[in-house]
Amino acid sequence: MPSPRFLAAALYQGDDLNRISYASQNTSASAAPSAQGSSVYALNAHSGQPLYDSGPDGEQGPGDGAQSPLYLSEKRAAYAAPAAKSKRKLLIAGAALAAVIVAIAVVVPVYFTVVKPKSDAAASSTGSSNPASPSSTSGTGSPSAVTGGNGSKITTEDGTTFIYTNPFGGFWYWDPNDPFNNNAQAQSWTPPLNQTFQFGVDRIFGVNLGGWLTTEPVTNVPALYEKYQSTTPQAVDEWTLSEAMAADTANGGLSQLVTHYETFITEQDFAEIAGAGLNFVRIPLPYWAIETREGEPFLPKTSWTYFLKAIQWARKYGLRINLDFHALPGSQNGWNHSGKLGSINVLNGPMGLANAQRSLDYIRIIAEFISQPEYRDVVVMFGITNEPEAPTMGQEQLSRYYLQAYQYVRGASGIGEGNGPFISFHDGFLGLNQWAGFLPNADRTALDDHPYLCFSTQSSAPMSSYAQTPCDSWSAGFNTSMSAFGMTAAGEWSNAVTDCGLWVNGVGLGTRYEGTYPGDWPVVGNCTPWTDWQNWNATMKQDISNFALASMDALQNWFFWTWKIGNSSTTGIVEAPQWSYQLGLQNGWMPTDPRVASGTCANQNIWSPPLQAWQTGGAGAGQIAASVSSEYSWPPATISNAGAITSLPSYTPTGTVATLPPPTFTVTSAKSVQTASAGNGWNNPSDTAGEMIGIATCSYLNPWIGPSAAPPSPLCSSAAAARAILQPRVTPFPSRM
């Protein structure tokens, strides 16, 4: 009989899983030492001393403690040997003191890192905890706690407090004097951030933070869009929302988006996500987090500030991030969540090449930032382009774009495990099987599929009839892809089996289920039973839960869309309930422990780990054959619906790179207040290429022009023509670092 799949991590666990985090390596004079890497720091009595908030069940989070390979050597280095001619009394006193110190240094870490975690892990397997009174985390003259477990008190940046609820042995860790410490652990079964997450062995239980930094009508607070339904323009995407907001100066203009960033997702959401048994967040980020160009109405650069907060909160609660590049200049799919509803202008139409060049530049800029040692253990996956419309672009063109993006990410980080993120390619709606064998031996690549049932043929069948549908529809494809491609995950899925819900299809587009969606859709029924969640009975909730469990097991590694759906300003409630993980937890149709899904898809031959060595950064990683590199060299010879690239506008790398700024942290020692080193935003100093910008003597169209427009003629003056057209080339692969 095969072992339960949730035990895979234990079964395949090796001896080399501990990886010293940046925090424990950082010896910069401007940063306080990490509690993880310095036993002395934990023992010294000073204003920055870490305190543990044990909470009701005594949960603590001291990190590796005595298990750290640096533990004894650092301790010896920190304490000078006694003088050779000390008096006998001093020797005796010193010996006694040493004995006390050794006892503290060994017993305390061993208890908190070996005995206590094992006890908590045993308790977490049944979801139980030991009730008691939470200990005080602050007080006059006392420093705040820097770590704690289930039942501990959290004080946020703005002074508000909440109780951390995590019955799974997870613990938070945040020391403002050690801001890049990676001690935190989401759950007992998920490796802490200072250890390697074994893709293919450790399971991804994730949620999207949809609608936060890239807004869209259905997932973020609908009130943002409902407010501008009678304006010109009507808000149907973030482009028109931004235009409408900018004109509404009486209500704060575009600064309303800042309020949304600050309130829609908060630190408490990250704590709740860890407490729900989830270990990953997928965060959609738009290109305007980096910059905007003339005519683009988006609020520039601001959402990046809040992504930095997301990194800090994820670090605090032991969560890992999949950064999803969600909205590209010109739009990669023409849907509202790409920034502008309408046409596809990436790898399609007369501006398809130029927009792809610009998008690749932004991928390079993001990769340089997240590959820095301060961030790479938190942002461990990079979805380089969300939902590109490959049937329109062409698979060959998208494949070349993907390889070039891969080169940029690996150029920023280097080859091999621990050097930068897993690179996630969306299947472009071609199906997982169409990418089998793509880029063999590529270093740490993943394939992303978004299996939804609700956007195709609608059915009046009851929810109970869908109990095994995910197993029958998705298991085989994901199983095969894990072998034929490598790491494969569902970047998005939901509990929706119909397209019912406020603006699920977009503003004013109706639903297929009720026959009001554009096109010839028959009326199937009324959407009310699918959206009236306040009146769902226990049977309906259990039926949805059964579907969720089957989906989790079939997909194996997944990110639910989405964590939270905002309330409608009209009704005051969530109007798309089957899309909200949080609402399901609160009302009983989502499992409180995702591990219980294991085995739901019986006899489905679920893929068994591990991945091949090169797929995880091991032997052979990055050794892509020259013939493959040549086959997918960049750029493509033609662009869909536009023709040869020699006749199309293109950019040249002569601009100033819009480097992403790091956060600012101050650290306090006994003698001074300093700024912690947070990186400069650029991991590879050898990459000195400029940013892709227009050539002064060439002509360009609006990046959002659409595929029906003709290219400029003449394209460029004769003096600039040679620089305007990039010839296909094979980009050298980065060397192993």
N, C-alpha and C positions, 0 to 999 in steps of 0.2 A: 504494500500500500504506500503510495507516495506521501511524503511529509506535507503538512499544511503549508501553503505557499507563503503565509505571513512569517514563517520561520526562515525564509530564504537567506536573510542577512546573516543569521547565526550559523546556518549550515555552510555558507560560503565564506565566512569571515577569515581573513588572513591575519598575518602578524604585523603587517605594515600599514595599518589603517590610520594610526596617529600621524597627523601632519601638523607641525608647529605652525601656528597661525602667525600672521603679520604682527599681531600684538606682542607675542612672545619673542619675536625676532627683533622688534624695534628697539634700537638702543640710542635713538636720537636724543640729544640733550634737551630738545624742546618738548619731549613727551615723557610722561611718567611711565615707569616700568609696568609691564603687565602682571596682574596677579597670577595669571596662568603660568608665566615663565619665571617668576621670582618668588621663592618661598619667603625670602626676607621681607618682601613687600607685605605679605599677609601677616607677618609677625610683628613688624614695627608698629609702634603706637604713635601715629601722627594724624594730622587732619585729613589725610587722604586714605586712611585705613579702610579696607573693605569691610562691610558688616553684612551678615547674613540674616535675612528675615525668614525665619523658619516656617511661619504660618501654622495653621492648625495641625498639619500632619508632620511637621518637622522637616518638610522638604527643603533642601539646600542646594546650592550650586557652586561649589568651590572649584570646578574644573578638574584638571588631571591631578593636581596636588602631588603626592609622593610618586605617582606613576610617571610624571614628566621626566624625560631624559635629562633635563637641565637641573632637576631638583637638587641633587647632592652637590654637583659641581658649583652651582651658583651659591649654595649655602656655604661651602668651604671658602669660596672666593670672598664672600661678604664678611666673614668673621676672621680676624687676624689671629694667628697662633699666640699663646701666652709667652711672655718673656722667659728666657732660659733660667734666669737667676731669681725668679719670684720666690717669695717666702712661702713656707709650708702652708700657712693659713690661707694665703691667697690661692695656692694650688688647690687646697681642699674646697674653698669657696667656689673657685672656677670650675672644678669638677662637678660640684653640685649644680651649679648654674647650667653647665653644659648638659647635664643629665635631664634637667627640667626642659631645656630648649629642645633636646632630641625627642623627649617624650611628646612635647607639644607638636613638633614638626612632623612626627611619624603618626602618632595616634589620631590626631585631629584630621589630617588629610585622608588617612586610610579609612576612618569612619565615614567621612563625608563623600569619599569617592568610590569606596568599595562596599562597605557594609550597608550604608544608608541607601545608595542607589539600588542595590540588589533587593533590599526590603521594599523600596518604592516600586521597583519594576514588578515584583510579585503582586503588590497591591494593584498596580495599574492594569495588570492582565485581566482583572475582574472589574476594573473601573471604580474601585473603592478608594476611600481616603479615610484618614483618622481625624475626627473632629476634635478641635481644641481652640483656644483663644489665640487670635493672631497677635504676634508681638509688635511692640512699637517700632516704627521705622524712622521716626524723627522726634526731635524735642529740643528744648532750649539747650544750647551748648553741645548737642550731640549731632554727629554726622548722619546723613540719610543712609539707609541700607542700599547696597549695590546689587544684591541678589536675593532671590526668594522663590518659593514654590507655591503649591496650591494653598490658597487662603491668605497669601501675603498681600500687603497693601501697596498699591502703586500710586505714586505722586507724579503727575505729568508735568510737562514743561510750563503749562499755564497755571499750575497749582491745584488743578482738580484731582480727585482721587477715585480709585475704584479698587475692588478686590479681585486679584488674579485667581481665576478658576481654571485649574488644569489637573484633572484626575489621573493623568497618564505619566506622571513622573517627570514632566518637563519643568524647567526653571528659567527664569529671566535673569539677565545680568546687564547692568548698566552702571558704569563708574565714570562720571564726567572727567575724572583725572586720567582715565585710561580708555578713551573713546573708541579705540579700534580693537578692543578685547573681544575675542570670539568664543568665550566660554559657554554661552547660552545654549540650551538644548530644548527643542520643541516638545519632544516626547522621549520616553525611555528607549523606544525602538528606532528613533531617528538619530543619526550621528550628530553630536554637537558641531558647531560651525568650525571648530579647530581640528576636526577630523574629516577625512575624505568621505563624501557621499558617493557610494558605489552605484553609479547608474547601471540599471539592469539587474541589480541585486536589491538595493534599497528601493522601496516603492515610492513613487511620487503621488502624494495625496494633496492636490492643490486646488486653489480657487483663483479666479480672475478678479482683479479690482477694476472691473469694467466701468466706464462712465466717469472715472475720477479725473485722470489727467488728459484723457481724450474723451470728450463728452459725446453722448449720443442720446437721442430722445427716449429710448426704451429703458436704458439701464441706469443712467444717472438720475438725479432729481428731476422728474418730468416738469416740475414747476419752473425750471429754468427756461424750458421751451414753451410751456403753456402760456407763459406771460407774453410771448411774442408771436401769437398765432393770428392776430388781427393787424399786425404791423406790415410795413413794406420795407425790407423783404420779410416774408413769413419765415420763421425759424424752422428749418427742416434738417439742418446739419450745423456743424460748428462754424462753418464759413458764414452762413446767414445769421446764425445766433450771434456771432461776433459783430456783424454789421448792425444788427438790431440793438444790441447792447451799447455799442459805441455811440449810437445816436441818442440813447436814453441817458443823457448826462444827469438828469434829475435824480436818477436812482443809482448813480455811481459809475455809469458807463461800463467799460470792460473790467473794472475792478470787482464787479459782481462775480467774475470767475475766480478771483482770489478768495472771496468768501466761500465759494463752492469748494475750492481745493482744501481750505482750512477746516471745513465742517463735514463734508460728505464721508471722507475716510479719515479716521483719527488713530492715535496710538492704541486706543482701546480695541479697535477692530483687529489690529495685529495680535493683541493678547488673546482675543476671543478665537481667532483663527487657530492659534497654537492649541488653545484649550479644547477646540473641536476635533483634535486629532489630526489636523492638517499640517503639512510641513513645507509647503511651497506656496508662493503667490506669483501669479503671472500679471505683470503690470504693463498695460498698453501705454506707450509713450509716442507722441506725435513729433514730426520733424520740427515744428515750431517751438519745441522745448529748446532747440539749439539756436534757431534764427528764423526770421522771415525776410522775404525780399519784396520789392516794390509791388504794391497792389494786393498783397496778401493780408487779410484783415485780422488774422489770429493774434492773440496776446502773446508776444514773443518772450522766450527764455524763462518765463515765470514758472511754468509747470516743472521745470528742472529742479527748482528749489524744493519742491514738494517730493520729487523723486528722491532727493538726498535725504529728506526726512524718512521716506519709506525705507531706505537702506539702514538708517539708524534704528528704526523701530524693528525691522526684520532682524537686525543684529541683536537687539535687546531680547527678543523672544525666540531666538534660535531658528528663525525661518529663512529659507533660501528664496532667491528671486530669479524668475525667468523674465528678463526684460524683453518685451515684445515691441518691435518697431512697427507701430500700428497704422500710421498715416504718413504717406510719402508725398512729396511735391508733385502735383499734377494728378494724383490719385492712382493707385495700383489696381483698383477694382470698380470705381465709379459709385461706390455705396456711401451712405451718409457717415459711417464710422471712419472713412478714410479722410475725412475733413470736408469734402465737398461732394454732394450728390450730383451725378451726371456722367461724364465721360471718363474713359481710361486714358491716361497720358504718360504712363510709365511703360517703356518697351512697346508702345503703340502710338501711332500717329506721328505727325511731323516733329513734335517735341519729345518723342519717346526716348530717344537716345540721350538728349541733354538732361531730361528728368532722371533717367537711370544713373547718369554720371553724378548728378547732384545727390541722389539717394545713396549711392555707394560712398560718397564723401561723408555723409552723415553717419553711415554705418562705421566707417573708419574712426570718426571722432568719438562715437559712443564706445567703440571697442578699446580705444586708447585709454579712456577713462576707467572703464570697469575692469581692465586688465591690471590696473595698479594693485600692488600688494595690499593696500588698505581696503580694497573692495572685492577682490576676486573670490574670497571665500564666502561672500554673501550673494553677489550676483554671479551665479554659477551657470546660467544658461542665457543665451541671446537668440531670440527669435528675430532673424534679420529682416523679414518682411511678412506682415500679416496678410494672408489671403490674397496673394497676387492672382489675377485672372489669367491663368495659363492658357485656357482655350482661345483667348483673344491674343495674348502675347506670342504664343508658340512655345512649346517645351524646349526647343533648342535655344531660343533666345533667353528663356528663364534659366536654363542650365548654365549658360555662360555667365549670366549675372550672378548666379549662386556661387560659382567657382571664384569669381572675382571678389565677391563679398567674403568668402572663406579666406582668400589670400590676405585681405585687409585685416580680418580679425586675428588670424594667426601671425601676421606681420606685427600686430600690436602686442601680442602676448608671447609668441614663441610656441614651439611644439612640445607636447608631453603633458602628462597629468599635472594639474596644479597651475599650468600656465594659461590663464585666461579661461573663458567659458566654453561649455558645450555650444555648438552652433546649430540652431534649429532651422530646418527648411520646411516651409509649408508645402503640402503636396500640390498646391495650385489648382485644386479641384479636379485633378487628373486621376486620383486614386492612388493608394499606397503602392500597388503593384507596378505602377509605371516608373517608380524610382528604385526598384530593386537593382542593386549593383552600382548605383550612382556614386562616383568618386570612391572607388575601393581604396582602402588604406588611409583615407582622410582621417585626420586626428579629431576625435570626439565630435562627430556630427550626429544630429538627431533628425528624425522625420516627424512632422506635425500634421495631424489630420483633425478636422472638426466635424465629427459625426452628429448631425442633427436629423431628427425624424420629422420635424414640424414644418419644413419648408417645401414639402412635396405633396403628394396625393393625401388628401384629408380623409379621415375615417370617423364614423359615428360609434365605433367600437368603444366599450367602456375601458377605463384605465386598467382594470384587472386583466384584460387580454394582452397587455404589454409586458407581463412579468418576465418572460424569457426572450423578448424581442432583441434586446442588446446582445444577448448570448448568441442567438441565431444569426444576427446581422453583422456583428462587429468582431467577435472573437477570432474567427479564422483569419481575417485580414490582418489584424494586429499580431497574431501569433506568427504568421508567415513573414511579416515585415521585420519583426525582431530578429529573424534569422537572415532574411534576404537583403536587408539594408543595414540593420543595427538598431540602436536605440530609437524606439517609436513611441510617441505619446499623443494623447488627445488634448490638444491645446484648448479646446472648447467643447462643451456638451451641456445639455440642460435636461430638466425633467419634462420639458414640453413635448407633447405628442401631437398637438395641434398648433396652429399659428395664432391662437387667441391671446389677447392681452393688449394693453394700450401701446400702440406704436411699435409692436413687435416687428412689423414689416417696414415701418417708417411712418412719418407724419402724414396723415390723410390717405394712406394707401389701403385701409381696410384689412380684411382677412380673407384668406381662401376658404376658411371653414364656413363663413357666413355668405360666401359668394360675392363679396364686395371688393376683392383684390382685383387690380387691373388684369384684363384678359378674360378668357371664357372659363370661369370657375363656377361649378354648380353649388347650390346651397346644400350644405351637409347638416347644419343644425345651428343652434343658438350658442354663443360663446359663454353665456352667464355661468353654466355649471362648471366651466373650466377656469373661471376667474374669481368666483365667489368663495374664496378660501375661508372666509369667516364662518361659513355654514357647511364646510366639508365635515362629513362624519368620520368616525374612526376607520371605517372600511376604506373610504377614499384615501385617507392619509396613509394607511397601510399599503394600498395599491401603488401609490406614488413611491413610497419607501422601497417596495419590492423592485420597482423599475430602477430606482437609484442604485440599489445594491447590485443588480444585474449589470448595470452600466459600469460601475466601478470595477467589477471583476472582469468583465469582458475587455475593457480598455487597459487595465493593469496599471498604467501610469497616466494620470489625468489631471486636468484643471477644469473644474466646474465653472460655467458661465452663468451667473457671476456671484460674488459674495453678497452683494447688497443691491436691492432695487429701491429707488427713492419713492416717496409717497407722491401721489398726484395732488396738485394744489386744489383741484376741483372736488375730489372725493375724500382726500385726506388719508388714503390707504394705498397700499401696493396694488397695482392693477395688472401686474404680470407675475403672479405668485410662483409659477413653476420655474422661474428663472432666478430665484433668490435662495441661496444656501442658508443665509442667516435666518430668513423667515421660516424656512423649513425646520431648522433646529428649534426655533422658538415655539413652533406649533406642531411638531411631532411627525413630520413626514420626511425628515432627513436623519440618517443614522448618527447617533452621538459618537460612535467609534467606527471609522471607515474600514477598519480591519475585519469587521464582521462580514464584509462582502465576500471575503475569500471563500470559494467553493460554491457560490451561487450558480455559476455556469458549470454545472456538473458535466463531466465527460466531454469537455470542450478542448482538451489537449492544450491547456494554457502553457505558454512558452516558459521554459525553465532556464534560469541563469546558469553561468554568467555569459556576458557578451565576449566576443573575441578580444584579445589583448589590445590590438590596434584601435578598436572601437572605444576604448576607455583611456587612451593615452599611453598604452604600454608598448611592447615591442612592435615595430613596424609602423607606428603611428606617424602620419604625415608623409609617408613614402608613396605618394601618388605617382603612377607611371607617367613618363614624359608624353607618351602617346595620348593619355587621357587629358593631360593638361593642354596639349595642343588641340585636341578635339573640341575642347570647351574654352578656347582662348577668347579673350575680351578685346574689342567689342564684337558683336555679331556683324555679319556682312550686310544684313537687311533688318529693318524694323517693320513689324506688322502694320499694315494699312498706311505705309509711308514709303517703302522701297529702300533703295541702297543708302547706306549711311553717308556716302560721299555727297549726297544731295540734301542732307539734313543738318540743322543747327547742332552744334556741339560746343562744349565748354573746354577750357584749358586750365591746368593747375597753376595759376599765377596769383591767386588771391590770398588774403590773410586768413589762416585757419581759425574758425570760431571754436576755440578750445573751451571745453566745458569747465566751469569753475568748481572747485571743491568746497565742502562745508568749512565752517570756521569753528574750532573748539578751543577753549582756553583751559589750561590745566594748572592746578594750584599745588605747589609743593610747600614745604615748611618755610622757604625763604623767598619765593617769587611766584608771580603769575605769568604764564607763558602761553603762546599759541602752539597747539599741537600740530605736528606735521601731518597734513592731510593729502599730500601729493600735489602735483601741479597740473593734473588733468591729462598728462601725456606720458604713457608708459614707455614708449620706444623712442629715445632721443635721436635715433638714426633715421627716423622717418621725418624728413624735412620738406616733403612735397607741399605745395601750396593748395589752397582750396579751389575747387572747380568754379570758375566764373566765366562770364561772357567775354568775348574778344571785341575790342572797341570798334574794329572795322568790319565786323560781321553783323548780320541781321538775325533777330530772334522773334519768335511769336510768343504770345501769352502762354505760360506753362500749362494752363488749363484749357487750351484752345479747342481740343477735341480732334478726332481723327479725320474729320472731313476737310479740314483746312489744307491748303496747298503750302508747301515749304516756301520760304522767302526766295525771291529771285531778283537779282543775283544774291547768292548766299553770303559771299564775302568778297572783299577786294582781293586782287591777285596777290598782294603782299601778305595777306593774312591767311590765304587759303590753306597753305601747308600746315599751319598751326591749328587750324580749325578742325581738321579731320584726324582723329586718332586711328592709326592703323592697328589691325589685329596683332596681338603680341602674346607671348607666353610669359607670364609673370613668375619670376623665380620664387620658389618656396622658401619660407623662412627656415633658418637652421634651428636645430634643437638647442634649447637653452637650459 
